[in-house]
Amino acid sequence: MQNSDQKTTSSRFRSLTEFYLWPLRVATLVLVLLAVNQAFNFHFFIGYTLLSNKYMYSILIIVIPSIFILIPGSIKASKFSVPILDLFLALSSITILAWFIANSFDMMANGWELAAPINAQYFSIALWIIVFEAARRAGGIGLAIIVGTISLYPLFADRMPGPIRGFSFELGTAAGYHAMSDESVIGIPMRAFSNLVIGFLIFGAALQHTGAGKFFINLAFALLGHIRGGPAKVAIVASGLMGSMSGSVVTNVMTTGVMTIPAMRKIKLSAPFAAGVEACASTGGVLMPPVMGATAFIMANFLETSYANVALAAIIPSFLYFLGLFIQIDARAATEKLKGLDKKELPSLSQTLREGWYYVFAFALLVYLLLFLRREMLAPFYATPLLILINQIFSPKTRWGIKEFLSFIDSLTKLFAELVGVLAGIGLIVGALSMTGLAGTLVNDLLSIAGGSSIILLLIGAITSFILGIGMTVTAAYIFLAILLAPALISTGMNPIAVHMFIFYWGMLSFITPPVALGAFAAASVAKSPPMATGLEAMRLGSVIYFIPFFFVLDPALVLVGQPAQVIPALALAIIGIFIFSGAMQGYLYGVGNLNIVERTMMFFGSLLLPLPGYTIFPISKPSLLVICACMLLPAITLPYFRNKRVAA
């Protein structure tokens, strides 16, 4: 479930000796036990449940030093030895955070976030520097520039021009707010990690280390490998399931792509297309419940709702996205007359289920706890030990020994280091916007620029989300816009959960859209295809994702807001629209056949109008929109149907 996809390959981490690995392993185990203690109030370690701020400082004192040990300070730094500077930073971070833990009660009791004594200000400045450097290593130079600039903004906010002017603070006061308030380093991002994300990281890592990846790929091959364009459809299912667990697009591509891309090449799909399929499927996996990326948990915190509500809201949009992918792949396979794989080459469905049934059981238990019992904080802590126990009893092939257990712990160490470094850094952004009052000022300015138009605001939001998604992690981009843009959109009458999901979706688009397209470029490295050609294929294949966010933000019934009488017709029209849209993109509609450019153009625009509610983009009613759609779509479908039927005869 890691979200810092900009650098998610194992090469970014040092190859450490046992001398360094064992302290990190012990620290990771302590963090897991600390999270369990906090979730269940077991009263071990210290005999009582930690105060909120002390708990988060405890997480930081465990994870921040591991960032300096695990992640080199530069590309040129050694990947095999830990320099003196990094050891100094690790030890300094322990000392600094130990002071915050020791003084956590006084901070809360005496309001130190705005009136800290001088020694607290010095420690706060030191923590500010440490967190910034940890964020730079974990999130990359792009995130570091944004975090550094915005976190320093309170020092000169009163000297900025009108639209971005805010309240200024002295260095010590600003540092105290960053370090000790619940709006900055230990604010919303870290609260989401400490309360929700950590458990799901553990569950996702356990699934991967008990062989879930192989099981889901084998299951997808057994179900779909033999049908038209089978391996490409396998990639959608397998990568969707794996992406839902890992929450990382690039990691997902590198995990499942090594199996799905060669299989797609085997049925004569081009390398760029095969890589594009994998990139799109892996991107969609992060958007799919029940386990989405860390951003979804932070969204729940922003909305002050349960994660279950966010997961439910994501069901229809993610289904529509994968439906669009599936139909486009089927159309491509039909036009190129591509068959599936021979059944003799495919794994047996019964044997696959026999060997991995407990993965399905673990998912089912997680969904039950999340959606029915609404125990999202505790759900992964029940599902994970049960999964490991069943694996040890029923699966000799993937049963853990000491080596496998240590590999599991090492993977958690890296996951925690990567995500906590990013989230603590993002907290500095949140803190700066909070203390200067800039967030409220920019919301009013955005409304003024848009003239109160929700459509113009949506376009501004889409472009901004995409641009920020290029230079920052999706989580960082989402949080930034959730503070600045979401309130403006909501003030125009839009549904809050639909608005936040809109920002999330558009932030993900940079993974399949050139010139950056990290997911597509990672898939291109597996397929050995030209990166830019792969990015363009991914962009065309995943094109439906550019429009789905507009559908659900304009009609919240598609995020399950409203009565069944509203949701069902909206879903039906969206499905029909996606079906026709996908056919138009590939020039082939199932049941109709090949299409010419005029028919494709009419179907393209008609399909986009079909799911729109009335009086949104266009000042006309829904019945009038449907009449316009019928005038565009009926000729575009019936004419090629009879033409292709005549040719076939």
C-alpha positions in Angstrom: 0.0 0.0 0.0 2.9 2.3 -0.4 2.2 5.5 -2.2 5.6 7.0 -3.0 5.8 5.4 -6.4 8.3 7.8 -7.7 11.1 5.6 -6.3 9.6 2.3 -5.3 12.1 -0.2 -6.7 14.4 -2.1 -4.2 17.4 -0.4 -5.8 16.8 2.7 -3.8 17.4 0.9 -0.5 20.8 0.0 0.8 21.9 -3.6 1.0 22.7 -3.8 4.7 24.7 -6.3 6.7 23.2 -8.1 9.6 24.8 -5.6 12.0 22.3 -3.0 10.7 19.4 -5.3 9.7 18.8 -6.7 13.2 18.3 -3.4 15.0 15.9 -2.4 12.2 14.0 -5.7 12.4 13.7 -5.3 16.2 12.4 -1.7 15.7 9.8 -2.9 13.2 8.6 -5.6 15.5 8.3 -3.0 18.3 6.3 -0.7 16.0 3.9 -3.6 15.1 3.4 -4.4 18.7 2.9 -0.7 19.5 0.2 -0.5 16.9 -1.5 -3.6 18.2 -1.3 -2.2 21.7 -2.9 1.1 20.6 -5.6 -0.6 18.6 -6.7 -3.1 21.2 -5.7 -1.2 24.4 -3.8 -4.3 25.6 -1.8 -2.4 28.2 1.6 -3.9 27.4 4.9 -2.1 26.9 4.1 0.7 29.4 0.9 -0.4 31.1 -1.4 2.1 29.5 -2.5 3.4 26.1 -0.3 6.2 24.8 -1.5 9.8 24.5 -2.1 10.6 20.8 0.9 12.8 20.4 3.2 10.4 22.4 2.1 7.5 20.2 2.9 9.4 17.0 6.3 10.6 18.3 6.9 6.9 19.2 6.2 5.9 15.6 8.6 8.6 14.4 11.4 7.6 16.8 11.2 4.1 15.4 10.9 4.9 11.7 12.8 8.1 11.1 16.2 6.6 12.0 15.6 3.7 9.7 15.1 6.1 6.8 18.7 7.4 7.3 20.0 3.9 7.6 18.1 2.4 4.6 17.9 5.2 2.0 21.1 6.9 0.8 21.2 10.7 0.8 22.1 10.8 -2.9 22.2 8.7 -6.1 26.0 8.6 -5.9 26.1 7.4 -2.3 27.1 3.9 -1.5 24.4 1.3 -1.4 26.4 -1.1 0.7 27.8 1.0 3.6 26.3 3.6 6.0 28.3 6.8 6.2 29.1 8.6 9.4 26.7 11.5 8.4 23.7 9.1 8.1 24.6 7.4 11.4 24.8 10.9 13.0 21.3 11.8 11.6 19.8 8.5 12.8 21.2 9.0 16.3 20.2 12.7 16.3 16.6 11.9 15.3 16.4 9.4 18.2 17.7 12.0 20.7 15.4 14.7 19.4 12.3 12.5 19.3 13.0 11.1 22.8 12.8 14.6 24.1 9.4 15.1 22.5 8.2 11.8 23.9 9.4 12.8 27.4 7.6 16.2 27.2 4.5 15.1 25.3 2.1 15.7 28.3 3.5 19.2 29.0 3.0 20.1 25.3 -0.7 19.3 25.4 -1.3 20.7 28.9 0.5 24.0 28.4 -0.2 24.8 24.7 3.4 24.7 23.6 2.4 24.6 19.9 1.9 28.4 20.0 3.9 29.4 23.2 6.8 27.1 23.5 9.7 27.7 25.9 13.0 28.5 24.3 14.5 24.9 24.7 11.4 23.5 23.1 11.8 25.8 20.1 15.4 24.6 19.6 14.3 21.0 19.6 11.4 21.9 17.3 13.8 23.5 14.8 15.9 20.4 14.9 12.9 18.1 14.3 11.8 20.3 11.4 15.2 19.8 9.7 15.2 16.0 10.4 11.7 15.5 9.0 12.5 17.5 5.9 15.6 15.4 5.2 13.6 12.2 5.8 10.9 13.4 3.4 13.5 14.2 0.8 15.0 10.7 0.9 11.6 9.0 1.0 9.7 11.1 -1.5 12.4 12.5 -3.8 13.6 15.9 -4.8 10.3 17.1 -6.2 8.5 16.6 -2.9 11.5 18.1 -1.0 11.3 21.3 -3.0 7.6 21.7 -2.3 7.8 20.7 1.3 10.8 23.0 1.9 9.3 26.0 0.2 5.8 25.8 1.8 7.0 24.8 5.3 9.2 27.9 5.3 6.4 30.1 4.0 5.2 31.2 7.5 8.5 33.0 8.0 7.7 35.5 5.2 4.0 35.1 4.6 3.2 38.8 5.4 5.6 40.0 2.7 4.0 38.0 -0.1 1.6 39.6 -2.7 -2.1 39.9 -2.0 -3.6 36.5 -3.1 -0.9 34.5 -1.2 -0.3 36.8 1.8 -0.8 35.3 5.2 0.1 35.6 8.9 3.9 35.5 9.6 5.6 33.9 12.6 9.1 34.0 14.1 11.3 31.0 13.4 10.9 29.5 16.9 7.1 29.9 16.9 6.7 28.4 13.5 9.0 25.5 14.4 7.0 24.9 17.6 3.8 24.8 15.6 5.3 22.4 13.1 6.7 20.1 15.7 4.0 20.1 18.5 0.6 21.0 17.0 -1.8 18.4 15.7 -2.0 20.2 12.4 1.5 19.6 11.1 4.1 16.8 11.5 1.8 14.8 13.7 -1.4 16.0 11.9 -3.8 14.3 9.5 -1.3 12.3 7.4 0.4 10.7 10.5 -2.9 10.2 12.3 -4.2 8.3 9.2 -1.0 6.2 9.2 -1.1 5.5 13.0 -4.8 4.6 13.1 -5.5 2.9 9.8 -2.7 2.6 7.3 -0.2 0.6 9.4 -2.6 -2.4 9.8 -3.3 -2.6 6.1 0.4 -2.3 5.2 1.0 -5.4 7.4 -1.9 -7.3 5.8 -0.8 -6.4 2.3 2.8 -7.5 3.0 1.6 -10.7 4.6 -0.5 -11.5 1.5 2.4 -11.0 -0.8 4.8 -13.0 1.3 2.4 -15.9 1.6 2.3 -16.2 -2.2 -0.9 -14.2 -2.9 0.6 -12.7 -6.1 1.1 -16.1 -7.7 -2.3 -17.3 -6.6 -4.2 -14.3 -8.1 -2.2 -14.5 -11.3 -2.9 -18.3 -11.6 -6.5 -17.8 -10.8 -6.9 -15.1 -13.5 -5.1 -17.3 -16.0 -7.3 -20.3 -15.1 -10.5 -18.2 -15.5 -9.6 -16.0 -18.5 -6.5 -17.2 -20.2 -8.2 -19.3 -22.8 -10.7 -16.7 -24.1 -10.2 -14.1 -26.8 -7.3 -11.8 -25.8 -7.1 -13.9 -22.6 -3.6 -12.8 -21.3 -4.5 -9.2 -21.5 -7.7 -9.8 -19.6 -5.7 -11.8 -17.1 -3.5 -8.7 -16.6 -6.6 -6.6 -15.7 -7.9 -9.1 -13.1 -4.5 -10.0 -11.6 -3.1 -6.5 -11.5 -6.3 -5.1 -10.2 -6.3 -7.5 -7.3 -2.6 -7.1 -6.6 -2.8 -3.3 -6.9 -5.6 -3.3 -4.4 -3.3 -4.9 -1.9 -0.1 -3.0 -2.5 -1.5 0.4 -3.3 1.6 1.1 -5.4 1.3 1.4 -9.2 5.0 0.8 -10.0 5.4 -2.0 -7.5 2.4 -3.7 -9.0 3.7 -3.4 -12.5 7.0 -4.9 -11.5 5.3 -7.7 -9.6 2.6 -8.9 -12.0 3.9 -7.5 -15.2 6.8 -10.0 -15.4 4.2 -12.7 -15.8 1.4 -11.0 -17.7 3.4 -9.0 -20.3 5.2 -12.1 -21.7 1.9 -13.9 -21.9 0.4 -11.1 -23.8 3.3 -11.0 -26.2 2.8 -14.7 -26.8 -0.6 -14.1 -28.4 1.0 -11.5 -30.7 0.0 -8.3 -28.9 2.5 -5.5 -29.6 5.0 -4.7 -26.8 3.7 -1.1 -26.3 0.1 -2.4 -26.1 1.0 -5.2 -23.7 2.9 -2.8 -21.4 0.1 -0.2 -21.7 -2.5 -2.8 -20.5 -0.4 -3.7 -17.5 0.2 0.0 -16.6 -3.5 0.8 -16.8 -4.5 -2.3 -14.8 -2.0 -1.6 -12.1 -3.1 2.1 -11.9 -6.7 0.9 -11.5 -5.8 -1.5 -8.7 -4.9 1.4 -6.4 -8.5 2.8 -7.0 -10.2 -0.5 -6.2 -11.6 -1.6 -2.8 -11.4 -3.2 -0.3 -7.8 -2.2 0.3 -6.8 1.0 -1.6 -3.7 3.1 -1.3 -2.8 5.2 1.8 -4.5 8.2 0.2 -8.0 6.6 0.7 -7.4 6.3 4.5 -6.3 9.9 4.6 -9.4 10.8 2.7 -11.5 9.2 5.4 -9.8 11.4 7.9 -10.4 14.6 5.9 -14.0 13.7 5.5 -14.4 12.6 9.1 -16.0 9.4 8.0 -15.2 5.7 8.2 -12.9 4.1 5.7 -15.7 1.7 4.9 -17.7 4.7 3.4 -14.8 5.7 1.2 -14.3 2.1 0.0 -18.1 1.8 -0.8 -17.9 5.1 -2.7 -15.1 3.8 -4.8 -16.9 0.6 -5.9 -18.8 2.0 -9.0 -16.0 4.3 -10.3 -13.4 1.5 -10.1 -15.8 -1.0 -11.7 -16.5 1.4 -14.6 -12.8 1.9 -15.1 -12.0 -1.8 -15.3 -15.1 -2.4 -17.5 -13.7 0.2 -20.0 -10.3 -1.6 -20.0 -11.9 -5.0 -20.5 -14.1 -3.9 -23.4 -11.2 -2.1 -25.1 -9.0 -5.2 -24.9 -11.8 -7.4 -26.2 -12.3 -5.0 -29.1 -8.6 -5.1 -29.9 -8.5 -8.9 -29.8 -11.5 -9.1 -32.1 -10.1 -6.7 -34.7 -6.7 -8.4 -34.7 -8.3 -11.9 -34.4 -6.3 -12.8 -31.3 -7.1 -16.1 -29.6 -6.4 -17.1 -26.0 -3.8 -19.5 -24.8 -4.2 -23.3 -25.1 -5.9 -24.7 -22.0 -3.0 -27.2 -21.7 -0.7 -24.3 -21.0 -2.9 -22.9 -18.2 -3.1 -23.7 -14.5 -6.1 -25.9 -13.3 -8.8 -23.8 -11.7 -9.6 -26.5 -9.1 -6.0 -27.0 -8.2 -5.4 -23.2 -8.0 -8.3 -22.8 -5.6 -7.2 -25.8 -3.6 -3.8 -24.4 -3.1 -4.8 -20.8 -2.4 -8.4 -20.8 -1.1 -7.3 -19.1 2.1 -6.3 -15.9 0.3 -10.0 -15.5 -0.8 -11.0 -16.4 2.8 -8.7 -13.7 4.2 -10.1 -11.1 1.8 -13.7 -12.1 2.6 -13.0 -11.8 6.4 -11.4 -8.3 5.8 -14.4 -7.2 3.7 -16.8 -8.5 6.4 -15.0 -6.6 9.2 -14.7 -3.5 7.1 -18.1 -3.1 5.5 -20.4 -5.0 7.8 -19.0 -4.7 11.3 -17.3 -1.3 10.5 -14.1 -2.2 12.4 -11.6 -0.8 10.0 -9.0 -0.1 12.6 -9.0 -3.7 13.9 -9.9 -5.6 10.7 -6.3 -6.1 9.4 -5.1 -7.1 12.8 -7.6 -10.0 12.8 -7.1 -10.9 9.1 -3.3 -11.0 9.1 -2.6 -13.5 11.9 -5.4 -15.7 10.6 -3.9 -15.6 7.1 -0.4 -16.5 8.4 -1.8 -19.3 10.6 -3.7 -20.9 7.7 -0.7 -20.5 5.5 1.5 -22.4 8.0 -1.0 -25.2 8.4 -2.4 -25.7 4.9 0.3 -24.6 2.5 3.6 -26.4 2.5 4.8 -24.6 -0.6 4.6 -21.2 0.9 5.0 -22.1 4.6 7.3 -19.6 6.4 10.6 -20.5 8.1 12.9 -18.1 9.8 14.2 -16.8 6.4 10.7 -16.1 5.1 9.7 -14.4 8.4 12.7 -12.2 8.3 12.0 -11.3 4.7 8.5 -10.3 5.7 9.8 -8.1 8.5 12.4 -6.5 6.2 9.7 -5.6 3.7 7.7 -4.0 6.4 10.7 -1.9 7.5 11.0 -0.5 3.9 7.3 0.1 3.6 7.2 2.0 6.9 10.3 4.0 6.1 9.0 5.0 2.7 5.5 6.0 3.8 6.2 7.7 7.2 9.0 9.8 5.6 6.5 11.1 3.0 3.6 11.6 5.4 5.6 13.4 8.0 6.9 15.7 5.2 3.4 16.3 3.9 2.4 17.3 7.4 4.8 20.2 7.2 2.8 21.5 4.2 -0.5 21.1 6.1 1.0 22.9 9.1 2.2 25.9 7.0 -1.1 26.3 5.3 -2.9 26.0 8.7 -0.9 28.5 10.7 -0.8 31.2 8.0 -4.4 31.0 7.1 -3.5 30.7 3.4 -5.9 27.8 2.8 -9.0 30.0 3.4 -7.5 32.9 1.4 -6.8 30.7 -1.6 -10.3 29.0 -1.5 -11.9 32.5 -1.8 -9.5 33.5 -4.6 -10.3 30.3 -6.5 -14.0 31.0 -6.2 -13.4 34.5 -7.4 -11.3 33.3 -10.4 -14.0 30.7 -11.4 -16.8 33.2 -11.0 -18.6 30.7 -8.7 -18.7 28.2 -11.6 -18.3 24.6 -10.4 -17.4 23.5 -13.9 -14.5 25.9 -14.2 -13.4 24.9 -10.7 -13.5 21.3 -11.7 -11.3 22.0 -14.8 -8.8 23.9 -12.6 -8.8 21.0 -10.1 -8.3 18.4 -12.8 -5.3 20.3 -14.3 -3.8 21.1 -10.9 -4.2 17.5 -9.6 -2.5 16.1 -12.7 0.4 18.6 -12.5 1.0 18.0 -8.8 0.7 14.2 -9.4 3.7 14.5 -11.7 6.0 16.1 -9.2 4.7 14.7 -5.9 3.4 11.4 -4.6 -0.4 10.9 -5.1 -0.9 11.2 -1.3 1.0 14.6 -1.2 -0.9 16.0 -4.2 -4.2 14.8 -2.7 -3.6 16.4 0.7 -2.5 19.7 -0.8 -5.6 20.0 -2.9 -7.9 18.6 -0.2 -7.0 21.6 1.8 -7.0 24.2 -1.0 -9.4 23.1 -3.7 -11.9 20.7 -2.1 -13.5 23.4 0.1 -14.1 25.6 -2.9 -15.7 22.9 -4.9 -17.9 21.8 -1.9 -19.0 25.4 -1.4 -20.5 25.4 -4.9 -22.9 22.6 -3.7 -20.9 19.5 -4.8 -20.9 16.3 -2.7 -17.8 16.2 -0.4 -16.9 12.5 -0.9 -17.3 12.9 -4.7 -15.1 16.0 -4.7 -12.3 14.3 -2.7 -12.5 11.2 -5.0 -12.3 13.5 -8.0 -9.0 14.9 -6.7 -7.7 11.4 -6.0 -8.5 10.1 -9.4 -6.9 13.0 -11.3 -3.8 12.7 -9.2 -3.4 9.1 -10.3 -3.5 10.0 -14.0 0.1 11.0 -14.2 1.0 7.3 -14.0 -0.4 6.6 -17.5 -0.1 10.1 -19.1 3.1 11.2 -20.9 5.5 12.9 -20.6 6.0 11.4 -17.1 3.8 8.2 -17.0 5.8 6.4 -14.3 3.5 3.3 -14.4 3.7 3.0 -18.2 7.5 3.5 -18.3 8.0 0.8 -15.6 5.9 -1.5 -17.8 7.9 -0.5 -20.9 11.1 -1.6 -19.1 9.5 -5.1 -18.6 8.2 -5.3 -22.2 11.3 -3.7 -23.7 9.1 -1.3 -25.6 9.7 2.4 -26.4 8.6 4.3 -23.2 6.8 7.1 -25.0 4.9 4.7 -27.3 3.9 2.7 -24.3 2.7 5.9 -22.5 0.5 6.8 -25.5 -1.0 3.3 -25.6 -1.7 3.4 -21.9 -3.2 6.9 -22.3 -5.6 5.6 -25.0 -6.4 2.4 -23.2 -7.1 4.2 -19.9 -8.8 7.2 -21.5 -12.1 6.4 -19.8 -10.4 7.4 -16.5 -10.2 11.0 -17.7 -14.0 11.2 -17.8 -15.2 9.0 -15.0 -14.3 11.5 -12.3 -16.5 14.1 -14.0 -19.3 11.6 -14.2 -19.4 10.9 -10.5 -18.6 14.4 -9.2 -21.5 15.8 -11.3 -23.8 12.8 -10.4 -23.0 11.6 -6.8 -25.3 8.6 -7.3 -22.2 7.0 -8.9 -20.4 7.2 -5.5 -23.5 5.6 -3.9 -24.9 8.9 -2.6 -28.7 8.7 -2.8 -31.5 6.2 -3.0 -31.5 3.0 -5.1 -34.0 4.8 -7.5 -31.2 7.3 -8.2 -28.2 5.0 -8.2 -29.5 2.2 -10.4 -30.5 4.4 -13.5 -27.2 6.4 -13.1 -25.2 3.2 -13.0 -27.1 1.7 -16.0 -26.5 4.8 -18.2 -22.8 4.9 -17.1 -22.3 1.3 -18.1 -23.9 1.8 -21.5 -21.8 5.0 -21.9 -18.6 3.2 -21.0 -19.4 0.3 -23.3 -20.0 2.6 -26.3 -17.0 4.9 -25.4 -14.6 1.9 -25.3 -15.9 0.7 -28.7 -15.4 4.1 -30.1 -11.8 4.3 -28.8 -10.9 1.0 -30.5 -13.0 1.2 -33.6 -14.9 -2.0 -32.8 -18.2 -2.4 -30.9 -19.1 -5.8 -29.6 -22.2 -7.1 -31.4 -21.8 -4.4 -34.1 -18.4 -4.9 -35.6 -15.9 -2.4 -37.2 -16.6 1.3 -37.1 -15.5 4.1 -39.4 -14.2 7.5 -38.2 -17.5 9.3 -38.4 -19.3 6.6 -36.4 -16.5 6.5 -33.8 -16.7 10.3 -33.4 -20.5 10.3 -33.0 -20.3 7.4 -30.5 -17.4 9.1 -28.6 -19.4 12.3 -27.9 -22.7 10.6 -27.4 -21.3 8.2 -24.9 -19.8 11.1 -22.8 -23.2 12.8 -22.7 -25.1 9.7 -21.7 -24.1 9.5 -18.0 -24.3 13.3 -17.4 -27.2 14.5 -15.2 -29.3 17.4 -16.5 -28.4 21.1 -15.9 -24.7 20.5 -15.2 -22.3 21.2 -18.0 -25.2 22.0 -20.4 -28.3 24.0 -19.3 -30.8 21.3 -20.5 -32.8 18.6 -18.7 -31.9 14.9 -18.5 -34.7 13.8 -20.9 -33.4 16.4 -23.5 -29.9 15.0 -23.1 -31.1 11.5 -23.7 -32.9 12.6 -26.9 -29.6 14.2 -28.1 -27.7 11.0 -27.2 -30.2 8.9 -29.1 -29.9 11.1 -32.2 -26.1 10.6 -32.1 -25.9 7.0 -31.1 -28.7 5.2 -32.9 -27.4 6.0 -36.4 -23.8 5.5 -35.3 -24.7 2.0 -34.1 -27.3 0.8 -36.6 -25.6 1.8 -39.8 -22.3 -0.2 -39.1 -24.4 -3.1 -37.7 -26.2 -3.6 -41.0 -23.1 -2.8 -43.1 -21.0 -5.4 -41.3 -23.8 -7.9 -41.5 -24.1 -7.4 -45.2 -20.3 -7.7 -45.7 -20.3 -10.9 -43.6 -23.0 -12.4 -45.7 
